[in-house]
């Protein structure tokens, strides 16, 4: 059937930042302010006329997750990695409110599948994957992160189905990439980041980056409401170092 696109209505505005602009608020010396939201935009793809981002398989039938802003109004979608040739994918569901999209690559058997898990309850090191525009187009870049148990107080993007992370190396192209715990299970996917810029006398002295993304709770909400037939497999990559086998570069052509 046709893909489901859950769009915001006038009385139910988008819950993610609607205004996307770089930088943060200039803060007076010793003061505090509200940082500006920055959604990570996908980089220029290796093929013209489109955008690209990251995704990861959750079922052996080729079902995978990414973020909604990586697959906007695509004429065609393809996935590729060093473990699989470029393969067409279809849009199953897209929820801009939670910035989650479900795809299916029906002509391939995934090299690996990531299991989904709840975020840990304690401070824990994370591993984040993505295809930045300064990285390899077939091998995902792996960077460290750390779960923030207490999220920053950012007006307008605070809600319980988000996870917050520290991840200084996250940049354009990580959108839709998995957030893995120490066991190699996905506790969410990367949506964007917020930069908090501290300035003194008009001079920037420190930028602090906070990464946010959809949690397992948000993913389950989207699957249950818009893709009930997609039940994540319990399997995962054999070991955490091999988790990149489940990660793919997504190409959205317009």
C-alpha positions as CSV (number, residue, x, y, z in Angstrom):
1,X,0.0,0.0,0.0
2,X,0.9,3.7,-0.1
3,X,3.3,5.0,2.5
4,X,1.8,6.8,5.5
5,X,3.0,10.4,6.0
6,X,2.0,11.7,9.4
7,X,2.1,15.4,9.0
8,X,1.5,18.1,11.6
9,X,-1.8,19.9,11.6
10,X,-2.6,23.5,12.5
11,X,-3.6,22.6,16.0
12,X,-0.8,20.1,16.5
13,X,2.4,21.9,15.5
14,X,5.7,20.0,14.9
15,X,7.4,19.1,18.1
16,X,10.9,19.4,16.6
17,X,12.4,22.9,15.8
18,X,10.6,24.4,12.8
19,X,13.1,27.2,12.4
20,X,16.6,25.9,11.5
21,X,19.5,28.3,11.6
22,X,23.1,28.1,12.7
23,X,24.6,29.6,15.8
24,X,23.3,30.2,19.3
25,X,22.1,33.1,21.4
26,X,24.7,35.7,22.3
27,X,24.8,35.7,26.1
28,X,25.9,38.6,28.3
29,X,28.8,38.0,30.5
30,X,27.8,35.7,33.3
31,X,24.3,35.3,31.8
32,X,22.3,32.5,30.4
33,X,20.1,32.4,27.3
34,X,18.1,30.1,25.1
35,X,20.2,28.3,22.4
36,X,19.1,28.1,18.8
37,X,18.1,24.6,17.6
38,X,20.0,23.2,14.6
39,X,18.7,20.2,12.8
40,X,21.5,18.2,11.2
41,X,21.1,18.4,7.5
42,X,22.2,15.6,5.3
43,X,25.3,16.3,3.2
44,X,25.5,16.4,-0.6
45,X,25.1,12.8,-1.8
46,X,27.5,10.9,-4.0
47,X,24.8,11.1,-6.7
48,X,23.3,14.4,-7.9
49,X,19.8,15.8,-7.4
50,X,19.0,14.7,-3.9
51,X,20.0,14.4,-0.3
52,X,21.5,11.6,1.8
53,X,21.7,10.4,5.3
54,X,22.0,7.3,7.5
55,X,19.8,4.4,8.4
56,X,20.0,1.0,10.0
57,X,18.3,-2.4,9.6
58,X,15.9,-3.6,12.3
59,X,14.4,-6.7,10.5
60,X,15.7,-9.4,8.2
61,X,13.1,-8.6,5.7
62,X,15.0,-5.4,4.9
63,X,13.0,-3.0,7.1
64,X,15.1,-0.1,8.4
65,X,14.9,3.1,10.3
66,X,16.0,6.6,9.5
67,X,14.8,10.1,10.3
68,X,12.0,11.8,8.5
69,X,14.0,14.8,7.3
70,X,16.4,12.5,5.3
71,X,13.6,11.3,3.1
72,X,11.4,14.3,2.2
73,X,9.4,14.0,-1.0
74,X,11.9,11.5,-2.6
75,X,11.3,10.5,-6.2
76,X,13.3,7.3,-5.4
77,X,15.2,6.0,-2.4
78,X,18.3,3.7,-2.3
79,X,20.5,2.2,0.4
80,X,24.1,1.2,0.0
81,X,27.1,0.2,2.1
82,X,30.4,-1.7,1.8
83,X,28.5,-4.9,2.6
84,X,25.7,-4.4,0.0
85,X,25.3,-3.0,-3.5
86,X,23.1,0.0,-4.0
87,X,19.5,-1.3,-3.6
88,X,16.2,0.5,-4.0
89,X,14.1,1.1,-0.9
90,X,10.4,2.0,-0.4
91,X,9.0,4.4,2.1
92,X,6.7,2.6,4.6
93,X,5.9,5.4,7.0
94,X,7.2,8.9,7.8
95,X,6.4,10.9,10.9
96,X,7.8,14.4,10.9
97,X,6.5,15.1,14.4
98,X,8.9,12.5,15.9
99,X,11.4,12.7,13.0
100,X,11.2,9.0,12.4
101,X,10.8,7.2,9.0
102,X,10.5,3.5,8.2
103,X,11.8,2.1,4.9
104,X,12.1,-1.3,3.4
105,X,14.7,-2.6,1.0
106,X,12.9,-5.5,-0.4
107,X,15.6,-6.8,-2.8
108,X,18.2,-7.5,-0.2
109,X,18.9,-9.6,2.9
110,X,20.5,-7.3,5.4
111,X,24.1,-8.2,6.4
112,X,23.1,-7.6,10.0
113,X,20.2,-6.3,12.1
114,X,20.4,-4.2,15.2
115,X,18.2,-5.0,18.2
116,X,16.3,-2.1,19.9
117,X,16.7,-1.5,23.6
118,X,15.6,1.0,26.2
119,X,18.1,3.8,27.2
120,X,20.3,2.8,30.2
121,X,19.4,4.3,33.5
122,X,23.0,5.3,34.4
123,X,25.7,7.3,32.8
124,X,27.0,5.2,29.9
125,X,29.3,5.6,26.9
126,X,27.6,5.4,23.5
127,X,28.7,4.7,20.0
128,X,27.2,6.8,17.2
129,X,27.2,6.1,13.4
130,X,26.8,8.3,10.4
131,X,27.8,9.2,6.9
132,X,29.3,12.7,7.2
133,X,30.1,14.6,4.0
134,X,33.8,14.5,4.9
135,X,33.7,10.7,5.4
136,X,33.6,7.6,3.3
137,X,30.4,7.1,1.3
138,X,30.3,3.3,1.9
139,X,31.9,2.9,5.4
140,X,30.1,4.7,8.2
141,X,32.0,6.9,10.5
142,X,31.9,5.7,14.2
143,X,32.2,8.4,16.9
144,X,31.9,8.3,20.7
145,X,29.1,9.8,22.7
146,X,27.7,9.8,26.2
147,X,24.1,9.7,27.4
148,X,22.9,12.7,29.3
149,X,20.7,11.6,32.1
150,X,19.5,15.1,32.7
151,X,18.8,16.8,29.4
152,X,19.6,20.5,28.9
153,X,16.6,22.8,29.4
154,X,16.0,23.8,25.8
155,X,12.7,25.5,25.2
156,X,10.5,24.0,22.5
157,X,12.4,20.6,22.0
158,X,12.0,19.1,25.5
159,X,9.8,16.0,25.5
160,X,10.0,12.6,27.1
161,X,10.5,10.6,23.8
162,X,13.8,12.3,23.1
163,X,17.2,11.2,24.3
164,X,20.1,13.7,24.8
165,X,23.7,12.9,24.3
166,X,27.1,14.6,24.3
167,X,28.7,14.0,20.9
168,X,31.2,16.6,19.8
169,X,32.1,14.7,16.6
170,X,28.5,14.4,15.3
171,X,28.0,16.5,12.2
172,X,26.0,16.7,9.0
173,X,25.2,13.3,7.6
174,X,24.7,11.6,11.0
175,X,20.9,12.1,10.7
176,X,19.2,8.8,11.1
177,X,22.3,7.0,12.4
178,X,21.9,4.6,15.3
179,X,22.8,5.3,18.9
180,X,24.3,2.2,20.4
181,X,24.8,1.2,24.0
182,X,27.7,-0.8,25.2
183,X,26.1,-4.1,24.1
184,X,25.7,-2.9,20.5
185,X,21.9,-2.4,20.8
186,X,20.2,0.7,19.4
187,X,18.6,2.9,22.0
188,X,17.6,5.5,19.5
189,X,18.5,7.4,16.3
190,X,20.2,10.8,15.8
191,X,17.9,13.7,14.8
192,X,19.9,16.8,15.4
193,X,21.9,18.9,17.7
194,X,21.7,22.2,19.6
195,X,24.7,24.5,20.0
196,X,24.9,26.6,23.1
197,X,27.2,29.5,22.4
198,X,28.7,31.6,25.2
199,X,29.9,35.0,24.3
200,X,31.6,37.7,26.4
201,X,31.6,41.2,25.1
202,X,30.3,40.0,21.7
203,X,33.2,37.5,21.4
204,X,32.3,33.8,21.3
205,X,34.4,31.9,23.9
206,X,32.7,28.5,24.0
207,X,30.3,26.4,22.0
208,X,28.8,23.4,23.7
209,X,27.1,20.8,21.4
210,X,24.2,18.7,22.6
211,X,22.9,15.9,20.4
212,X,19.3,14.7,20.5
213,X,17.3,12.0,18.8
214,X,14.3,9.8,18.9
215,X,14.3,7.3,21.8
216,X,13.1,3.7,21.7
217,X,9.7,5.1,23.0
218,X,9.4,7.4,20.0
219,X,10.3,4.6,17.6
220,X,7.8,2.2,19.1
221,X,5.1,4.9,18.9
222,X,5.7,5.4,15.1
223,X,5.9,1.7,14.4
224,X,2.7,0.9,16.4
225,X,0.7,3.7,14.8
226,X,1.9,3.9,11.3
227,X,3.7,0.6,10.5
228,X,2.2,-2.1,12.8
229,X,3.4,-4.9,10.5
230,X,7.0,-4.0,11.2
231,X,8.0,-5.8,14.3
232,X,11.8,-5.4,15.1
233,X,13.8,-8.6,15.2
234,X,15.5,-9.5,18.4
235,X,18.8,-10.2,16.6
236,X,21.7,-7.8,16.3
237,X,25.1,-7.6,14.8
238,X,27.3,-10.5,16.1
239,X,29.4,-8.2,18.3
240,X,29.4,-4.4,18.9
241,X,32.5,-3.9,16.6
242,X,30.5,-5.4,13.8
243,X,27.5,-3.2,14.3
244,X,28.4,-1.1,11.2
245,X,27.2,-4.1,9.1
246,X,23.6,-3.0,9.8
247,X,24.2,0.7,9.0
248,X,23.6,2.0,5.5
249,X,24.0,5.2,3.5
250,X,20.5,6.4,2.4
251,X,20.2,8.3,-0.9
252,X,17.0,10.3,-1.5
253,X,16.7,11.5,-5.1
254,X,14.3,14.2,-6.1
